[in-house]
């Protein structure tokens, strides 16, 4: 069985840049996107869309 560190599709945490501490859990393909992901998603704490950045 493959180890977690060498997974092609690891689980990642997306943390809000609004400083609310809200996170989303997602998966990404490490071969297609080796850099950190930045997505614009809804933050229910501030009730608007903000950027969410991948944290490791």
PDB file of N, CA, C and O in Angstrom:
ATOM      1  N   UNK A   1       0.832  -1.183   0.000  1.00  0.00           N
ATOM      2  CA  UNK A   1       0.000   0.000   0.000  1.00  0.00           C
ATOM      3  C   UNK A   1       0.878   1.248   0.000  1.00  0.00           C
ATOM      4  O   UNK A   1       1.894   1.293   0.694  1.00  0.00           O
ATOM      5  N   UNK A   2       0.494   2.250  -0.768  1.00  0.00           N
ATOM      6  CA  UNK A   2       1.280   3.472  -0.884  1.00  0.00           C
ATOM      7  C   UNK A   2       1.188   4.290   0.402  1.00  0.00           C
ATOM      8  O   UNK A   2       0.165   4.303   1.085  1.00  0.00           O
ATOM      9  N   UNK A   3       2.296   4.972   0.707  1.00  0.00           N
ATOM     10  CA  UNK A   3       2.281   5.804   1.905  1.00  0.00           C
ATOM     11  C   UNK A   3       1.540   7.117   1.647  1.00  0.00           C
ATOM     12  O   UNK A   3       1.399   7.540   0.500  1.00  0.00           O
ATOM     13  N   UNK A   4       1.084   7.741   2.687  1.00  0.00           N
ATOM     14  CA  UNK A   4       0.292   8.975   2.575  1.00  0.00           C
ATOM     15  C   UNK A   4       1.098  10.125   1.971  1.00  0.00           C
ATOM     16  O   UNK A   4       0.538  10.948   1.247  1.00  0.00           O
ATOM     17  N   UNK A   5       2.388  10.199   2.250  1.00  0.00           N
ATOM     18  CA  UNK A   5       3.198  11.318   1.768  1.00  0.00           C
ATOM     19  C   UNK A   5       3.429  11.261   0.260  1.00  0.00           C
ATOM     20  O   UNK A   5       3.713  12.288  -0.356  1.00  0.00           O
ATOM     21  N   UNK A   6       3.311  10.080  -0.341  1.00  0.00           N
ATOM     22  CA  UNK A   6       3.545   9.967  -1.777  1.00  0.00           C
ATOM     23  C   UNK A   6       2.243   9.821  -2.561  1.00  0.00           C
ATOM     24  O   UNK A   6       2.271   9.450  -3.734  1.00  0.00           O
ATOM     25  N   UNK A   7       1.101  10.109  -1.929  1.00  0.00           N
ATOM     26  CA  UNK A   7      -0.178  10.050  -2.628  1.00  0.00           C
ATOM     27  C   UNK A   7      -0.208  11.040  -3.783  1.00  0.00           C
ATOM     28  O   UNK A   7       0.317  12.148  -3.677  1.00  0.00           O
ATOM     29  N   UNK A   8      -0.821  10.634  -4.880  1.00  0.00           N
ATOM     30  CA  UNK A   8      -0.984  11.540  -6.014  1.00  0.00           C
ATOM     31  C   UNK A   8      -2.095  12.542  -5.706  1.00  0.00           C
ATOM     32  O   UNK A   8      -2.032  13.692  -6.141  1.00  0.00           O
ATOM     33  N   UNK A   9      -3.120  12.106  -4.952  1.00  0.00           N
ATOM     34  CA  UNK A   9      -4.243  12.982  -4.597  1.00  0.00           C
ATOM     35  C   UNK A   9      -4.353  13.109  -3.076  1.00  0.00           C
ATOM     36  O   UNK A   9      -5.200  12.455  -2.466  1.00  0.00           O
ATOM     37  N   UNK A  10      -3.506  13.944  -2.454  1.00  0.00           N
ATOM     38  CA  UNK A  10      -3.568  14.083  -0.996  1.00  0.00           C
ATOM     39  C   UNK A  10      -4.710  15.001  -0.564  1.00  0.00           C
ATOM     40  O   UNK A  10      -5.171  15.844  -1.333  1.00  0.00           O
ATOM     41  N   UNK A  11      -5.160  14.819   0.691  1.00  0.00           N
ATOM     42  CA  UNK A  11      -6.135  15.731   1.273  1.00  0.00           C
ATOM     43  C   UNK A  11      -5.415  17.010   1.661  1.00  0.00           C
ATOM     44  O   UNK A  11      -4.289  16.967   2.155  1.00  0.00           O
ATOM     45  N   UNK A  12      -6.062  18.152   1.439  1.00  0.00           N
ATOM     46  CA  UNK A  12      -5.483  19.445   1.792  1.00  0.00           C
ATOM     47  C   UNK A  12      -6.504  20.248   2.579  1.00  0.00           C
ATOM     48  O   UNK A  12      -7.708  20.017   2.468  1.00  0.00           O
ATOM     49  N   UNK A  13      -6.018  21.190   3.373  1.00  0.00           N
ATOM     50  CA  UNK A  13      -6.875  22.125   4.092  1.00  0.00           C
ATOM     51  C   UNK A  13      -6.812  23.468   3.380  1.00  0.00           C
ATOM     52  O   UNK A  13      -5.735  23.941   3.017  1.00  0.00           O
ATOM     53  N   UNK A  14      -7.972  24.074   3.186  1.00  0.00           N
ATOM     54  CA  UNK A  14      -8.051  25.415   2.622  1.00  0.00           C
ATOM     55  C   UNK A  14      -8.502  26.347   3.737  1.00  0.00           C
ATOM     56  O   UNK A  14      -9.621  26.219   4.236  1.00  0.00           O
ATOM     57  N   UNK A  15      -7.642  27.288   4.135  1.00  0.00           N
ATOM     58  CA  UNK A  15      -7.951  28.199   5.238  1.00  0.00           C
ATOM     59  C   UNK A  15      -8.290  29.586   4.708  1.00  0.00           C
ATOM     60  O   UNK A  15      -7.657  30.078   3.773  1.00  0.00           O
ATOM     61  N   UNK A  16      -9.285  30.205   5.309  1.00  0.00           N
ATOM     62  CA  UNK A  16      -9.773  31.517   4.891  1.00  0.00           C
ATOM     63  C   UNK A  16      -8.714  32.588   5.117  1.00  0.00           C
ATOM     64  O   UNK A  16      -8.001  32.561   6.120  1.00  0.00           O
ATOM     65  N   UNK A  17      -8.611  33.536   4.178  1.00  0.00           N
ATOM     66  CA  UNK A  17      -7.692  34.659   4.331  1.00  0.00           C
ATOM     67  C   UNK A  17      -8.342  35.815   5.076  1.00  0.00           C
ATOM     68  O   UNK A  17      -7.684  36.821   5.342  1.00  0.00           O
ATOM     69  N   UNK A  18      -9.639  35.690   5.423  1.00  0.00           N
ATOM     70  CA  UNK A  18     -10.329  36.742   6.156  1.00  0.00           C
ATOM     71  C   UNK A  18      -9.987  36.707   7.646  1.00  0.00           C
ATOM     72  O   UNK A  18     -10.413  37.589   8.392  1.00  0.00           O
ATOM     73  N   UNK A  19      -9.234  35.714   8.088  1.00  0.00           N
ATOM     74  CA  UNK A  19      -8.822  35.638   9.480  1.00  0.00           C
ATOM     75  C   UNK A  19      -9.866  35.050  10.411  1.00  0.00           C
ATOM     76  O   UNK A  19      -9.774  35.215  11.628  1.00  0.00           O
ATOM     77  N   UNK A  20     -10.860  34.363   9.854  1.00  0.00           N
ATOM     78  CA  UNK A  20     -11.917  33.791  10.676  1.00  0.00           C
ATOM     79  C   UNK A  20     -11.570  32.398  11.174  1.00  0.00           C
ATOM     80  O   UNK A  20     -12.185  31.915  12.125  1.00  0.00           O
ATOM     81  N   UNK A  21     -10.602  31.748  10.555  1.00  0.00           N
ATOM     82  CA  UNK A  21     -10.227  30.397  10.952  1.00  0.00           C
ATOM     83  C   UNK A  21     -11.071  29.322  10.300  1.00  0.00           C
ATOM     84  O   UNK A  21     -10.899  28.144  10.612  1.00  0.00           O
ATOM     85  N   UNK A  22     -11.978  29.686   9.404  1.00  0.00           N
ATOM     86  CA  UNK A  22     -12.827  28.703   8.730  1.00  0.00           C
ATOM     87  C   UNK A  22     -11.998  27.937   7.707  1.00  0.00           C
ATOM     88  O   UNK A  22     -11.196  28.528   6.984  1.00  0.00           O
ATOM     89  N   UNK A  23     -12.192  26.612   7.646  1.00  0.00           N
ATOM     90  CA  UNK A  23     -11.434  25.784   6.707  1.00  0.00           C
ATOM     91  C   UNK A  23     -12.359  24.878   5.911  1.00  0.00           C
ATOM     92  O   UNK A  23     -13.442  24.509   6.365  1.00  0.00           O
ATOM     93  N   UNK A  24     -11.910  24.536   4.732  1.00  0.00           N
ATOM     94  CA  UNK A  24     -12.531  23.508   3.902  1.00  0.00           C
ATOM     95  C   UNK A  24     -11.507  22.398   3.723  1.00  0.00           C
ATOM     96  O   UNK A  24     -10.305  22.663   3.711  1.00  0.00           O
ATOM     97  N   UNK A  25     -11.966  21.162   3.586  1.00  0.00           N
ATOM     98  CA  UNK A  25     -11.102  20.022   3.290  1.00  0.00           C
ATOM     99  C   UNK A  25     -11.371  19.623   1.853  1.00  0.00           C
ATOM    100  O   UNK A  25     -12.526  19.497   1.447  1.00  0.00           O
ATOM    101  N   UNK A  26     -10.309  19.422   1.078  1.00  0.00           N
ATOM    102  CA  UNK A  26     -10.450  19.048  -0.321  1.00  0.00           C
ATOM    103  C   UNK A  26      -9.304  18.128  -0.704  1.00  0.00           C
ATOM    104  O   UNK A  26      -8.433  17.832   0.114  1.00  0.00           O
ATOM    105  N   UNK A  27      -9.310  17.682  -1.940  1.00  0.00           N
ATOM    106  CA  UNK A  27      -8.210  16.884  -2.469  1.00  0.00           C
ATOM    107  C   UNK A  27      -7.687  17.560  -3.721  1.00  0.00           C
ATOM    108  O   UNK A  27      -8.422  18.271  -4.407  1.00  0.00           O
ATOM    109  N   UNK A  28      -6.417  17.336  -4.016  1.00  0.00           N
ATOM    110  CA  UNK A  28      -5.863  17.883  -5.249  1.00  0.00           C
ATOM    111  C   UNK A  28      -4.939  16.858  -5.887  1.00  0.00           C
ATOM    112  O   UNK A  28      -4.417  15.963  -5.223  1.00  0.00           O
ATOM    113  N   UNK A  29      -4.753  17.010  -7.182  1.00  0.00           N
ATOM    114  CA  UNK A  29      -3.835  16.149  -7.907  1.00  0.00           C
ATOM    115  C   UNK A  29      -2.455  16.806  -7.881  1.00  0.00           C
ATOM    116  O   UNK A  29      -2.253  17.871  -8.464  1.00  0.00           O
ATOM    117  N   UNK A  30      -1.517  16.163  -7.204  1.00  0.00           N
ATOM    118  CA  UNK A  30      -0.183  16.744  -7.036  1.00  0.00           C
ATOM    119  C   UNK A  30       0.586  16.841  -8.349  1.00  0.00           C
ATOM    120  O   UNK A  30       1.446  17.710  -8.496  1.00  0.00           O
ATOM    121  N   UNK A  31       0.291  15.967  -9.298  1.00  0.00           N
ATOM    122  CA  UNK A  31       0.992  16.027 -10.589  1.00  0.00           C
ATOM    123  C   UNK A  31       0.554  17.224 -11.425  1.00  0.00           C
ATOM    124  O   UNK A  31       1.381  17.858 -12.079  1.00  0.00           O
ATOM    125  N   UNK A  32      -0.755  17.540 -11.409  1.00  0.00           N
ATOM    126  CA  UNK A  32      -1.266  18.656 -12.215  1.00  0.00           C
ATOM    127  C   UNK A  32      -1.057  20.005 -11.555  1.00  0.00           C
ATOM    128  O   UNK A  32      -0.818  20.996 -12.245  1.00  0.00           O
ATOM    129  N   UNK A  33      -1.140  20.065 -10.236  1.00  0.00           N
ATOM    130  CA  UNK A  33      -0.994  21.335  -9.512  1.00  0.00           C
ATOM    131  C   UNK A  33      -0.006  21.165  -8.366  1.00  0.00           C
ATOM    132  O   UNK A  33      -0.422  20.973  -7.224  1.00  0.00           O
ATOM    133  N   UNK A  34       1.297  21.231  -8.648  1.00  0.00           N
ATOM    134  CA  UNK A  34       2.284  21.059  -7.583  1.00  0.00           C
ATOM    135  C   UNK A  34       2.369  22.257  -6.641  1.00  0.00           C
ATOM    136  O   UNK A  34       2.823  22.115  -5.506  1.00  0.00           O
ATOM    137  N   UNK A  35       1.934  23.445  -7.100  1.00  0.00           N
ATOM    138  CA  UNK A  35       1.978  24.637  -6.260  1.00  0.00           C
ATOM    139  C   UNK A  35       0.786  24.660  -5.316  1.00  0.00           C
ATOM    140  O   UNK A  35      -0.129  23.845  -5.431  1.00  0.00           O
ATOM    141  N   UNK A  36       0.808  25.601  -4.384  1.00  0.00           N
ATOM    142  CA  UNK A  36      -0.307  25.723  -3.447  1.00  0.00           C
ATOM    143  C   UNK A  36      -1.515  26.331  -4.154  1.00  0.00           C
ATOM    144  O   UNK A  36      -1.380  27.221  -4.994  1.00  0.00           O
ATOM    145  N   UNK A  37      -2.693  25.833  -3.796  1.00  0.00           N
ATOM    146  CA  UNK A  37      -3.939  26.250  -4.435  1.00  0.00           C
ATOM    147  C   UNK A  37      -4.514  27.475  -3.720  1.00  0.00           C
ATOM    148  O   UNK A  37      -4.457  27.575  -2.495  1.00  0.00           O
ATOM    149  N   UNK A  38      -5.071  28.406  -4.507  1.00  0.00           N
ATOM    150  CA  UNK A  38      -5.827  29.531  -3.974  1.00  0.00           C
ATOM    151  C   UNK A  38      -7.179  29.516  -4.673  1.00  0.00           C
ATOM    152  O   UNK A  38      -7.256  29.662  -5.893  1.00  0.00           O
ATOM    153  N   UNK A  39      -8.260  29.337  -3.886  1.00  0.00           N
ATOM    154  CA  UNK A  39      -9.609  29.301  -4.427  1.00  0.00           C
ATOM    155  C   UNK A  39     -10.461  30.366  -3.759  1.00  0.00           C
ATOM    156  O   UNK A  39     -10.225  30.734  -2.609  1.00  0.00           O
ATOM    157  N   UNK A  40     -11.455  30.858  -4.491  1.00  0.00           N
ATOM    158  CA  UNK A  40     -12.391  31.819  -3.941  1.00  0.00           C
ATOM    159  C   UNK A  40     -13.651  31.059  -3.542  1.00  0.00           C
ATOM    160  O   UNK A  40     -14.374  30.554  -4.401  1.00  0.00           O
ATOM    161  N   UNK A  41     -13.917  30.977  -2.228  1.00  0.00           N
ATOM    162  CA  UNK A  41     -15.036  30.203  -1.703  1.00  0.00           C
ATOM    163  C   UNK A  41     -15.790  31.031  -0.667  1.00  0.00           C
ATOM    164  O   UNK A  41     -15.335  32.091  -0.237  1.00  0.00           O
ATOM    165  N   UNK A  42     -16.947  30.519  -0.282  1.00  0.00           N
ATOM    166  CA  UNK A  42     -17.807  31.224   0.665  1.00  0.00           C
ATOM    167  C   UNK A  42     -17.337  31.012   2.100  1.00  0.00           C
ATOM    168  O   UNK A  42     -17.097  29.879   2.518  1.00  0.00           O
ATOM    169  N   UNK A  43     -17.209  32.097   2.849  1.00  0.00           N
ATOM    170  CA  UNK A  43     -16.873  32.041   4.266  1.00  0.00           C
ATOM    171  C   UNK A  43     -18.130  32.398   5.057  1.00  0.00           C
ATOM    172  O   UNK A  43     -18.548  33.556   5.044  1.00  0.00           O
ATOM    173  N   UNK A  44     -18.744  31.429   5.746  1.00  0.00           N
ATOM    174  CA  UNK A  44     -19.993  31.705   6.446  1.00  0.00           C
ATOM    175  C   UNK A  44     -19.845  32.632   7.648  1.00  0.00           C
ATOM    176  O   UNK A  44     -20.837  33.203   8.100  1.00  0.00           O
ATOM    177  N   UNK A  45     -18.642  32.795   8.173  1.00  0.00           N
ATOM    178  CA  UNK A  45     -18.438  33.667   9.324  1.00  0.00           C
ATOM    179  C   UNK A  45     -18.595  35.133   8.928  1.00  0.00           C
ATOM    180  O   UNK A  45     -19.264  35.900   9.620  1.00  0.00           O
ATOM    181  N   UNK A  46     -17.971  35.522   7.804  1.00  0.00           N
ATOM    182  CA  UNK A  46     -18.103  36.906   7.326  1.00  0.00           C
ATOM    183  C   UNK A  46     -19.215  37.046   6.294  1.00  0.00           C
ATOM    184  O   UNK A  46     -19.517  38.154   5.849  1.00  0.00           O
ATOM    185  N   UNK A  47     -19.827  35.920   5.912  1.00  0.00           N
ATOM    186  CA  UNK A  47     -20.962  35.856   4.983  1.00  0.00           C
ATOM    187  C   UNK A  47     -20.661  36.510   3.630  1.00  0.00           C
ATOM    188  O   UNK A  47     -21.453  37.302   3.119  1.00  0.00           O
ATOM    189  N   UNK A  48     -19.516  36.165   3.068  1.00  0.00           N
ATOM    190  CA  UNK A  48     -19.167  36.587   1.714  1.00  0.00           C
ATOM    191  C   UNK A  48     -18.078  35.681   1.168  1.00  0.00           C
ATOM    192  O   UNK A  48     -17.505  34.874   1.900  1.00  0.00           O
ATOM    193  N   UNK A  49     -17.796  35.817  -0.114  1.00  0.00           N
ATOM    194  CA  UNK A  49     -16.755  35.011  -0.750  1.00  0.00           C
ATOM    195  C   UNK A  49     -15.392  35.670  -0.524  1.00  0.00           C
ATOM    196  O   UNK A  49     -15.225  36.871  -0.734  1.00  0.00           O
ATOM    197  N   UNK A  50     -14.439  34.872  -0.099  1.00  0.00           N
ATOM    198  CA  UNK A  50     -13.066  35.329   0.117  1.00  0.00           C
ATOM    199  C   UNK A  50     -12.114  34.283  -0.438  1.00  0.00           C
ATOM    200  O   UNK A  50     -12.533  33.185  -0.801  1.00  0.00           O
ATOM    201  N   UNK A  51     -10.838  34.622  -0.502  1.00  0.00           N
ATOM    202  CA  UNK A  51      -9.835  33.664  -0.971  1.00  0.00           C
ATOM    203  C   UNK A  51      -9.504  32.680   0.142  1.00  0.00           C
ATOM    204  O   UNK A  51      -9.372  33.057   1.306  1.00  0.00           O
ATOM    205  N   UNK A  52      -9.375  31.421  -0.235  1.00  0.00           N
ATOM    206  CA  UNK A  52      -8.946  30.360   0.657  1.00  0.00           C
ATOM    207  C   UNK A  52      -7.633  29.832   0.118  1.00  0.00           C
ATOM    208  O   UNK A  52      -7.540  29.501  -1.064  1.00  0.00           O
ATOM    209  N   UNK A  53      -6.609  29.747   0.968  1.00  0.00           N
ATOM    210  CA  UNK A  53      -5.296  29.282   0.549  1.00  0.00           C
ATOM    211  C   UNK A  53      -4.996  27.922   1.166  1.00  0.00           C
ATOM    212  O   UNK A  53      -5.402  27.617   2.287  1.00  0.00           O
ATOM    213  N   UNK A  54      -4.279  27.126   0.400  1.00  0.00           N
ATOM    214  CA  UNK A  54      -3.881  25.802   0.875  1.00  0.00           C
ATOM    215  C   UNK A  54      -2.848  25.942   1.977  1.00  0.00           C
ATOM    216  O   UNK A  54      -1.884  26.697   1.852  1.00  0.00           O
ATOM    217  N   UNK A  55      -3.061  25.206   3.054  1.00  0.00           N
ATOM    218  CA  UNK A  55      -2.044  25.155   4.107  1.00  0.00           C
ATOM    219  C   UNK A  55      -1.551  23.731   4.235  1.00  0.00           C
ATOM    220  O   UNK A  55      -2.280  22.787   3.932  1.00  0.00           O
ATOM    221  N   UNK A  56      -0.329  23.573   4.679  1.00  0.00           N
ATOM    222  CA  UNK A  56       0.265  22.243   4.794  1.00  0.00           C
ATOM    223  C   UNK A  56       0.563  21.909   6.216  1.00  0.00           C
ATOM    224  O   UNK A  56       1.068  20.823   6.502  1.00  0.00           O
TER     225      UNK A  56
END
